[in-house]
Amino acid sequence: MAVSIAQIKELREATNAGMGACKEALIATDGNMEEAVKYLREKGLAVAAKRVDKESKQGVIALAQADDGKALALAEINCETDFVANTEAFRSFAQDAAKVALDGKDIEATLNDEYKMLLTKTGENVKIRRSERFVLEGTGVLSGYIHMGGKIGVLVELETPCDKAAASKELADAAHMLCLQIAANSPKYIKPEDIPQAEVDNELEIKLNALKEQKGKLPPENALVGIKKGMAAKYATQVTLLKQDYVADGEITVEKYLDGISKTVGGAPVAVKRFVRLQLGA
């Protein structure tokens, strides 16, 4: 049957699918708008099934924040190409996904219909990969940051026992600066004590084998104690947030930076309670 431009536009506005897909759906359903919407959703699932083996390493990480600033969420949505990742429909879906995660709901279940329509519109293997949600615990401040247009997303929670310090601009600024630090330097842990001993032992084994290869043999056991300690400390400067050089001032560590913030807000202790860093496709 023939379908009118008006019908195609109406279906497009309702589903955000392409003009060609809308025309196909209307023809297949004899112009029944409700059935045409269903047809497009089913087609989206069929497209995904056909492309399930296609790699989905592009996409975007989106951030959502509660109005009172006491909850933050990240959502990572993947697709096959950078072209699709930069479309308005894809980014809008990612933002909606972050809002759903902010509410503590399951993204795929909540946005099931929108997800099917996105599959239809993009024709790619779109994946709802993961999400993270922070709700402020106790006294402190949350901060979130999106880097490189959605390639990296960071959440940070700072804690302090002082209500006045928690409400200060200085603490909010510090949380933001730590987001930048984490985005740039990719720490895995907060402090050295958080590093699993097995990971430290593995790192030392690698370093000592390299040293033996270079020198032909290892130093005496009594000398190795200090060498291992130094190697472990250096490793901690790479993988722990507090021991990293502060990105805005290479003369101090993040730990020293937070000590300075503590003095600025009246001497109340300031600590990193938790953080998360999502990197697209990693």
TIDODREN-910059 format. One record per residue (C-alpha): residue number from 1; chain; x, z, y. Coordinates in pm, 1 decimal, padded with zeros to 6 digits. Each point is the difference from the previous one (the first is absolute). Layout:
rec lumlo NUM&lose A&X X&Z Z&Y Y
...
This chain:
rec lumlo 1&lose A&X 00000.0&Z 00000.0&Y 00000.0
rec lumlo 2&lose A&X 00101.7&Z -00050.3&Y 00361.1
rec lumlo 3&lose A&X 00079.1&Z 00308.1&Y 00205.8
rec lumlo 4&lose A&X -00001.7&Z 00023.6&Y 00378.1
rec lumlo 5&lose A&X 00286.7&Z 00095.2&Y 00228.8
rec lumlo 6&lose A&X -00213.1&Z 00292.5&Y 00117.0
rec lumlo 7&lose A&X -00023.9&Z 00134.7&Y -00356.3
rec lumlo 8&lose A&X 00373.2&Z -00037.6&Y -00051.2
rec lumlo 9&lose A&X 00073.6&Z 00181.8&Y 00326.9
rec lumlo 10&lose A&X -00241.4&Z 00278.5&Y -00089.0
rec lumlo 11&lose A&X 00169.0&Z 00053.6&Y -00335.9
rec lumlo 12&lose A&X 00343.2&Z -00017.8&Y 00158.7
rec lumlo 13&lose A&X -00094.4&Z 00265.2&Y 00254.6
rec lumlo 14&lose A&X -00135.6&Z 00222.0&Y -00277.0
rec lumlo 15&lose A&X 00300.0&Z -00035.2&Y -00230.8
rec lumlo 16&lose A&X 00294.9&Z -00125.3&Y 00208.8
rec lumlo 17&lose A&X 00062.9&Z -00258.6&Y -00274.1
rec lumlo 18&lose A&X 00117.8&Z -00352.9&Y 00081.4
rec lumlo 19&lose A&X -00242.9&Z -00276.5&Y 00097.9
rec lumlo 20&lose A&X 00071.2&Z -00197.0&Y -00317.1
rec lumlo 21&lose A&X -00053.5&Z 00302.2&Y -00224.4
rec lumlo 22&lose A&X -00326.5&Z 00081.3&Y 00179.8
rec lumlo 23&lose A&X -00127.7&Z -00353.9&Y -00042.7
rec lumlo 24&lose A&X 00091.1&Z 00004.7&Y -00369.9
rec lumlo 25&lose A&X -00177.5&Z 00334.7&Y -00049.3
rec lumlo 26&lose A&X -00318.9&Z -00116.3&Y 00173.7
rec lumlo 27&lose A&X -00014.5&Z -00320.3&Y -00201.9
rec lumlo 28&lose A&X 00058.7&Z 00190.4&Y -00324.6
rec lumlo 29&lose A&X -00281.9&Z 00245.7&Y 00080.0
rec lumlo 30&lose A&X -00250.6&Z -00248.9&Y 00147.0
rec lumlo 31&lose A&X 00037.8&Z 00149.1&Y 00346.7
rec lumlo 32&lose A&X -00084.9&Z 00357.4&Y -00102.4
rec lumlo 33&lose A&X 00202.4&Z 00210.9&Y 00244.4
rec lumlo 34&lose A&X 00004.1&Z 00316.7&Y -00210.9
rec lumlo 35&lose A&X 00104.1&Z -00187.2&Y -00313.4
rec lumlo 36&lose A&X 00261.1&Z -00191.3&Y 00199.1
rec lumlo 37&lose A&X 00162.1&Z 00327.9&Y 00109.7
rec lumlo 38&lose A&X 00005.2&Z 00115.4&Y -00363.0
rec lumlo 39&lose A&X 00146.2&Z -00336.9&Y -00106.2
rec lumlo 40&lose A&X 00286.0&Z 00038.3&Y 00249.1
rec lumlo 41&lose A&X 00079.5&Z 00351.1&Y -00117.9
rec lumlo 42&lose A&X 00011.3&Z -00109.8&Y -00361.9
rec lumlo 43&lose A&X 00216.5&Z -00293.2&Y 00094.4
rec lumlo 44&lose A&X 00240.4&Z 00239.8&Y 00168.2
rec lumlo 45&lose A&X 00042.9&Z 00192.9&Y -00322.8
rec lumlo 46&lose A&X 00050.1&Z -00323.1&Y -00190.6
rec lumlo 47&lose A&X 00272.0&Z -00106.8&Y 00244.5
rec lumlo 48&lose A&X 00174.6&Z 00334.2&Y -00045.4
rec lumlo 49&lose A&X -00016.8&Z -00031.6&Y -00378.4
rec lumlo 50&lose A&X 00157.9&Z -00346.4&Y 00011.9
rec lumlo 51&lose A&X 00280.8&Z 00117.5&Y 00227.4
rec lumlo 52&lose A&X 00066.5&Z 00336.7&Y -00161.6
rec lumlo 53&lose A&X 00354.2&Z -00102.3&Y -00093.6
rec lumlo 54&lose A&X 00084.9&Z -00109.3&Y 00353.5
rec lumlo 55&lose A&X 00233.5&Z 00242.0&Y 00175.3
rec lumlo 56&lose A&X -00154.4&Z 00196.4&Y 00284.5
rec lumlo 57&lose A&X 00296.2&Z 00120.0&Y 00203.4
rec lumlo 58&lose A&X -00126.5&Z -00084.5&Y 00347.4
rec lumlo 59&lose A&X -00271.3&Z 00189.8&Y 00181.4
rec lumlo 60&lose A&X -00031.8&Z 00283.9&Y 00247.4
rec lumlo 61&lose A&X 00004.3&Z 00378.8&Y 00026.7
rec lumlo 62&lose A&X -00271.0&Z 00134.5&Y 00231.2
rec lumlo 63&lose A&X -00036.3&Z 00340.5&Y 00166.6
rec lumlo 64&lose A&X -00317.9&Z 00192.9&Y 00081.6
rec lumlo 65&lose A&X -00026.9&Z 00326.6&Y 00191.6
rec lumlo 66&lose A&X -00279.1&Z 00253.9&Y 00037.5
rec lumlo 67&lose A&X -00130.8&Z 00047.2&Y 00356.3
rec lumlo 68&lose A&X 00130.0&Z 00357.4&Y 00009.7
rec lumlo 69&lose A&X 00342.8&Z -00105.2&Y -00132.8
rec lumlo 70&lose A&X -00026.4&Z 00236.4&Y -00295.4
rec lumlo 71&lose A&X -00006.2&Z -00269.4&Y -00267.2
rec lumlo 72&lose A&X 00193.8&Z -00324.5&Y -00049.7
rec lumlo 73&lose A&X 00000.7&Z -00265.9&Y -00269.5
rec lumlo 74&lose A&X 00196.2&Z -00308.1&Y -00101.6
rec lumlo 75&lose A&X -00123.1&Z -00284.6&Y -00217.7
rec lumlo 76&lose A&X 00209.7&Z -00281.9&Y -00146.2
rec lumlo 77&lose A&X -00177.0&Z -00325.7&Y -00080.9
rec lumlo 78&lose A&X 00200.4&Z -00280.3&Y -00162.6
rec lumlo 79&lose A&X -00044.0&Z -00377.4&Y -00014.2
rec lumlo 80&lose A&X 00207.7&Z -00299.6&Y -00101.0
rec lumlo 81&lose A&X 00096.7&Z -00155.6&Y 00333.1
rec lumlo 82&lose A&X 00099.2&Z 00113.1&Y 00347.4
rec lumlo 83&lose A&X -00251.5&Z -00249.9&Y 00138.7
rec lumlo 84&lose A&X -00294.2&Z 00185.6&Y -00156.7
rec lumlo 85&lose A&X 00152.4&Z 00337.7&Y 00091.4
rec lumlo 86&lose A&X -00018.1&Z -00095.6&Y 00367.3
rec lumlo 87&lose A&X -00361.1&Z -00119.1&Y 00000.3
rec lumlo 88&lose A&X -00261.2&Z 00201.2&Y 00186.5
rec lumlo 89&lose A&X -00217.1&Z 00039.8&Y -00311.6
rec lumlo 90&lose A&X 00285.5&Z 00143.3&Y -00208.8
rec lumlo 91&lose A&X 00120.1&Z 00241.0&Y 00268.7
rec lumlo 92&lose A&X -00354.4&Z 00111.1&Y 00072.7
rec lumlo 93&lose A&X -00049.7&Z 00080.5&Y -00367.6
rec lumlo 94&lose A&X 00328.1&Z 00194.8&Y -00007.3
rec lumlo 95&lose A&X -00111.8&Z 00203.3&Y 00300.9
rec lumlo 96&lose A&X -00336.0&Z 00070.5&Y -00163.3
rec lumlo 97&lose A&X 00186.7&Z 00107.2&Y -00314.2
rec lumlo 98&lose A&X 00206.6&Z 00247.9&Y 00201.4
rec lumlo 99&lose A&X -00319.1&Z 00144.2&Y 00151.9
rec lumlo 100&lose A&X -00151.2&Z 00042.8&Y -00345.6
rec lumlo 101&lose A&X 00319.0&Z 00174.7&Y -00116.4
rec lumlo 102&lose A&X -00022.8&Z 00223.3&Y 00307.4
rec lumlo 103&lose A&X -00343.3&Z 00114.4&Y -00119.5
rec lumlo 104&lose A&X 00148.5&Z 00084.0&Y -00338.8
rec lumlo 105&lose A&X -00199.5&Z -00270.6&Y -00178.9
rec lumlo 106&lose A&X 00101.9&Z -00259.8&Y -00258.5
rec lumlo 107&lose A&X 00078.9&Z -00325.5&Y 00181.4
rec lumlo 108&lose A&X -00090.1&Z -00246.3&Y -00274.9
rec lumlo 109&lose A&X -00330.6&Z 00170.9&Y -00081.2
rec lumlo 110&lose A&X -00100.5&Z 00040.5&Y 00364.7
rec lumlo 111&lose A&X 00100.0&Z -00349.3&Y 00114.7
rec lumlo 112&lose A&X -00089.6&Z -00181.0&Y -00321.4
rec lumlo 113&lose A&X -00216.3&Z -00268.0&Y 00163.2
rec lumlo 114&lose A&X 00244.7&Z -00053.1&Y 00288.4
rec lumlo 115&lose A&X 00284.4&Z -00028.5&Y -00250.4
rec lumlo 116&lose A&X -00178.2&Z -00269.6&Y -00198.6
rec lumlo 117&lose A&X -00068.8&Z -00196.1&Y 00316.9
rec lumlo 118&lose A&X 00364.7&Z 00026.9&Y 00105.1
rec lumlo 119&lose A&X 00104.4&Z -00144.7&Y -00335.7
rec lumlo 120&lose A&X -00234.0&Z -00292.0&Y 00058.3
rec lumlo 121&lose A&X 00116.8&Z -00060.5&Y 00354.5
rec lumlo 122&lose A&X 00375.0&Z 00019.6&Y -00067.5
rec lumlo 123&lose A&X 00012.1&Z -00157.0&Y -00347.3
rec lumlo 124&lose A&X 00292.8&Z 00231.4&Y -00077.1
rec lumlo 125&lose A&X 00067.6&Z 00289.6&Y -00232.7
rec lumlo 126&lose A&X -00074.6&Z 00285.1&Y 00240.8
rec lumlo 127&lose A&X 00082.1&Z 00349.9&Y -00121.5
rec lumlo 128&lose A&X -00100.0&Z 00340.4&Y 00132.1
rec lumlo 129&lose A&X 00333.7&Z 00153.0&Y -00088.1
rec lumlo 130&lose A&X 00008.1&Z 00360.6&Y 00121.0
rec lumlo 131&lose A&X -00092.9&Z 00246.6&Y 00271.3
rec lumlo 132&lose A&X 00121.6&Z 00332.6&Y 00136.4
rec lumlo 133&lose A&X -00197.7&Z 00265.3&Y 00188.1
rec lumlo 134&lose A&X 00122.9&Z 00303.5&Y 00194.0
rec lumlo 135&lose A&X -00237.0&Z 00271.0&Y 00121.0
rec lumlo 136&lose A&X 00160.5&Z 00259.9&Y 00226.1
rec lumlo 137&lose A&X 00073.1&Z 00316.9&Y -00194.6
rec lumlo 138&lose A&X 00031.9&Z 00312.2&Y 00214.3
rec lumlo 139&lose A&X 00157.1&Z -00009.0&Y 00346.8
rec lumlo 140&lose A&X 00194.6&Z -00308.5&Y 00095.6
rec lumlo 141&lose A&X -00035.0&Z -00366.4&Y 00083.3
rec lumlo 142&lose A&X -00037.1&Z -00333.8&Y -00177.6
rec lumlo 143&lose A&X 00143.5&Z -00334.1&Y 00103.2
rec lumlo 144&lose A&X -00028.5&Z -00351.4&Y -00141.6
rec lumlo 145&lose A&X 00190.8&Z -00318.4&Y 00071.2
rec lumlo 146&lose A&X -00014.2&Z -00365.9&Y -00099.3
rec lumlo 147&lose A&X 00326.1&Z -00194.9&Y 00020.1
rec lumlo 148&lose A&X 00072.0&Z -00374.0&Y -00000.4
rec lumlo 149&lose A&X -00363.3&Z -00103.1&Y 00034.1
rec lumlo 150&lose A&X -00111.4&Z 00177.2&Y -00315.9
rec lumlo 151&lose A&X 00307.8&Z -00034.0&Y -00222.7
rec lumlo 152&lose A&X 00067.3&Z 00375.6&Y 00007.1
rec lumlo 153&lose A&X -00236.1&Z 00293.6&Y 00047.0
rec lumlo 154&lose A&X 00095.5&Z 00365.7&Y 00052.8
rec lumlo 155&lose A&X -00187.4&Z 00331.2&Y 00011.0
rec lumlo 156&lose A&X 00161.6&Z 00329.6&Y 00105.2
rec lumlo 157&lose A&X -00123.1&Z 00358.2&Y 00019.3
rec lumlo 158&lose A&X 00190.2&Z 00261.1&Y 00201.4
rec lumlo 159&lose A&X -00087.1&Z 00367.2&Y -00029.0
rec lumlo 160&lose A&X 00047.7&Z 00298.0&Y 00231.9
rec lumlo 161&lose A&X -00158.6&Z 00345.3&Y 00002.4
rec lumlo 162&lose A&X -00073.4&Z -00016.5&Y 00373.4
rec lumlo 163&lose A&X -00331.6&Z -00151.8&Y 00120.0
rec lumlo 164&lose A&X 00144.0&Z -00073.4&Y 00345.1
rec lumlo 165&lose A&X 00298.9&Z -00181.1&Y -00148.7
rec lumlo 166&lose A&X -00227.3&Z -00195.5&Y -00234.7
rec lumlo 167&lose A&X -00207.2&Z -00123.9&Y 00295.6
rec lumlo 168&lose A&X 00302.9&Z -00094.2&Y 00211.0
rec lumlo 169&lose A&X 00095.2&Z -00353.4&Y 00100.5
rec lumlo 170&lose A&X 00355.4&Z 00078.8&Y -00108.2
rec lumlo 171&lose A&X -00101.9&Z 00055.9&Y -00360.7
rec lumlo 172&lose A&X -00217.2&Z -00312.7&Y -00004.2
rec lumlo 173&lose A&X 00292.2&Z -00200.8&Y 00139.0
rec lumlo 174&lose A&X 00234.9&Z 00149.4&Y -00260.0
rec lumlo 175&lose A&X -00236.2&Z -00097.5&Y -00282.0
rec lumlo 176&lose A&X -00010.1&Z -00355.8&Y 00135.1
rec lumlo 177&lose A&X 00379.1&Z -00015.9&Y 00023.3
rec lumlo 178&lose A&X 00027.3&Z 00114.1&Y -00362.2
rec lumlo 179&lose A&X -00235.3&Z -00282.0&Y -00097.5
rec lumlo 180&lose A&X 00244.8&Z -00242.4&Y 00162.9
rec lumlo 181&lose A&X 00288.8&Z 00173.1&Y -00179.9
rec lumlo 182&lose A&X -00168.7&Z -00028.4&Y -00338.2
rec lumlo 183&lose A&X -00099.8&Z -00362.5&Y 00056.2
rec lumlo 184&lose A&X 00357.7&Z -00093.1&Y 00092.5
rec lumlo 185&lose A&X 00204.7&Z 00212.4&Y -00241.9
rec lumlo 186&lose A&X -00228.8&Z 00030.5&Y -00302.0
rec lumlo 187&lose A&X 00072.0&Z 00357.9&Y -00114.6
rec lumlo 188&lose A&X -00131.9&Z 00105.8&Y -00341.3
rec lumlo 189&lose A&X -00008.1&Z 00377.6&Y 00047.5
rec lumlo 190&lose A&X -00027.9&Z 00257.7&Y 00277.4
rec lumlo 191&lose A&X 00301.9&Z 00220.1&Y -00080.4
rec lumlo 192&lose A&X 00289.5&Z 00003.4&Y -00252.4
rec lumlo 193&lose A&X -00171.4&Z 00259.3&Y -00221.2
rec lumlo 194&lose A&X -00277.9&Z -00252.2&Y -00062.4
rec lumlo 195&lose A&X 00230.9&Z -00248.7&Y -00173.0
rec lumlo 196&lose A&X -00038.2&Z 00020.2&Y -00381.1
rec lumlo 197&lose A&X 00322.8&Z 00121.0&Y -00162.6
rec lumlo 198&lose A&X -00008.5&Z -00295.2&Y -00240.5
rec lumlo 199&lose A&X 00011.5&Z -00236.7&Y 00297.1
rec lumlo 200&lose A&X 00296.0&Z 00185.0&Y 00151.7
rec lumlo 201&lose A&X 00183.9&Z -00001.5&Y -00333.8
rec lumlo 202&lose A&X -00059.4&Z -00373.0&Y -00040.2
rec lumlo 203&lose A&X 00132.5&Z -00068.4&Y 00350.4
rec lumlo 204&lose A&X 00309.5&Z 00211.7&Y -00063.3
rec lumlo 205&lose A&X 00067.3&Z -00182.3&Y -00325.6
rec lumlo 206&lose A&X -00008.8&Z -00333.9&Y 00178.3
rec lumlo 207&lose A&X 00229.0&Z 00122.7&Y 00278.4
rec lumlo 208&lose A&X 00246.9&Z 00163.7&Y -00237.7
rec lumlo 209&lose A&X 00018.8&Z -00310.8&Y -00218.1
rec lumlo 210&lose A&X 00075.2&Z -00205.1&Y 00311.0
rec lumlo 211&lose A&X 00266.5&Z 00250.7&Y 00101.4
rec lumlo 212&lose A&X 00159.2&Z -00014.9&Y -00345.6
rec lumlo 213&lose A&X -00002.8&Z -00378.5&Y 00012.0
rec lumlo 214&lose A&X 00171.6&Z 00007.6&Y 00336.6
rec lumlo 215&lose A&X 00260.1&Z 00269.8&Y -00075.0
rec lumlo 216&lose A&X 00051.1&Z -00063.3&Y -00370.8
rec lumlo 217&lose A&X -00093.7&Z 00359.4&Y -00082.0
rec lumlo 218&lose A&X -00203.5&Z 00285.6&Y 00139.7
rec lumlo 219&lose A&X 00151.1&Z 00291.7&Y 00197.4
rec lumlo 220&lose A&X 00046.1&Z 00335.0&Y -00181.7
rec lumlo 221&lose A&X -00314.7&Z 00194.6&Y -00082.8
rec lumlo 222&lose A&X 00065.6&Z 00263.5&Y 00266.6
rec lumlo 223&lose A&X 00011.3&Z -00272.6&Y 00265.1
rec lumlo 224&lose A&X -00310.8&Z -00169.3&Y -00135.9
rec lumlo 225&lose A&X -00218.3&Z 00296.3&Y 00098.5
rec lumlo 226&lose A&X 00053.2&Z -00063.4&Y 00370.5
rec lumlo 227&lose A&X -00018.1&Z -00377.2&Y -00044.8
rec lumlo 228&lose A&X -00335.4&Z 00022.0&Y -00177.7
rec lumlo 229&lose A&X -00134.1&Z 00233.5&Y 00266.7
rec lumlo 230&lose A&X 00101.1&Z -00242.8&Y 00271.0
rec lumlo 231&lose A&X -00152.4&Z -00294.9&Y -00185.7
rec lumlo 232&lose A&X -00327.6&Z 00186.1&Y -00048.1
rec lumlo 233&lose A&X -00010.4&Z 00095.3&Y 00367.9
rec lumlo 234&lose A&X 00063.3&Z -00358.4&Y 00105.5
rec lumlo 235&lose A&X -00275.2&Z -00124.0&Y -00231.1
rec lumlo 236&lose A&X -00237.1&Z 00249.8&Y 00159.9
rec lumlo 237&lose A&X 00069.3&Z -00154.3&Y 00342.7
rec lumlo 238&lose A&X -00127.4&Z -00329.7&Y -00137.6
rec lumlo 239&lose A&X -00315.3&Z 00105.6&Y -00182.4
rec lumlo 240&lose A&X -00125.3&Z 00316.1&Y 00175.1
rec lumlo 241&lose A&X -00175.9&Z -00012.1&Y 00335.0
rec lumlo 242&lose A&X 00145.4&Z 00318.8&Y 00146.8
rec lumlo 243&lose A&X 00362.6&Z -00093.8&Y -00074.5
rec lumlo 244&lose A&X -00021.6&Z -00356.2&Y 00133.1
rec lumlo 245&lose A&X 00148.6&Z -00087.3&Y 00337.2
rec lumlo 246&lose A&X -00280.7&Z -00001.6&Y 00254.1
rec lumlo 247&lose A&X -00070.1&Z -00364.4&Y 00090.8
rec lumlo 248&lose A&X -00043.6&Z 00069.3&Y 00373.1
rec lumlo 249&lose A&X 00323.4&Z 00201.2&Y 00022.4
rec lumlo 250&lose A&X 00266.1&Z -00061.4&Y -00262.1
rec lumlo 251&lose A&X 00188.3&Z 00310.9&Y 00111.8
rec lumlo 252&lose A&X -00251.7&Z 00234.7&Y -00164.7
rec lumlo 253&lose A&X -00192.7&Z 00019.5&Y -00325.6
rec lumlo 254&lose A&X -00378.8&Z 00005.9&Y -00028.1
rec lumlo 255&lose A&X 00032.7&Z 00367.8&Y -00088.6
rec lumlo 256&lose A&X 00178.4&Z 00068.9&Y 00331.3
rec lumlo 257&lose A&X -00255.9&Z -00209.9&Y 00185.1
rec lumlo 258&lose A&X -00281.7&Z 00217.5&Y -00136.1
rec lumlo 259&lose A&X 00192.8&Z 00313.6&Y 00093.6
rec lumlo 260&lose A&X 00001.5&Z -00132.9&Y 00355.8
rec lumlo 261&lose A&X -00374.5&Z -00067.8&Y -00012.1
rec lumlo 262&lose A&X -00053.0&Z 00356.9&Y -00119.3
rec lumlo 263&lose A&X 00176.6&Z 00132.1&Y 00310.0
rec lumlo 264&lose A&X -00198.0&Z -00237.9&Y 00221.9
rec lumlo 265&lose A&X -00334.9&Z 00131.2&Y -00127.7
rec lumlo 266&lose A&X 00089.9&Z 00362.5&Y 00056.0
rec lumlo 267&lose A&X 00207.7&Z 00083.7&Y -00304.3
rec lumlo 268&lose A&X -00269.7&Z -00048.9&Y -00263.4
rec lumlo 269&lose A&X 00143.7&Z -00136.8&Y -00325.2
rec lumlo 270&lose A&X -00070.3&Z -00368.5&Y -00061.3
rec lumlo 271&lose A&X 00023.8&Z -00145.6&Y -00351.4
rec lumlo 272&lose A&X -00080.0&Z -00322.1&Y -00179.4
rec lumlo 273&lose A&X -00278.9&Z 00083.6&Y -00242.8
rec lumlo 274&lose A&X -00024.9&Z -00347.3&Y -00158.1
rec lumlo 275&lose A&X 00035.3&Z -00371.5&Y 00063.1
rec lumlo 276&lose A&X -00073.8&Z -00327.0&Y -00172.3
rec lumlo 277&lose A&X 00146.3&Z -00346.1&Y 00053.7
rec lumlo 278&lose A&X -00166.4&Z -00312.8&Y -00138.5
rec lumlo 279&lose A&X 00189.2&Z -00327.8&Y 00001.9
rec lumlo 280&lose A&X -00186.8&Z -00320.4&Y -00068.6
rec lumlo 281&lose A&X 00050.8&Z -00114.6&Y -00357.8
rec lumlo 282&lose A&X 00259.1&Z 00269.9&Y -00076.3
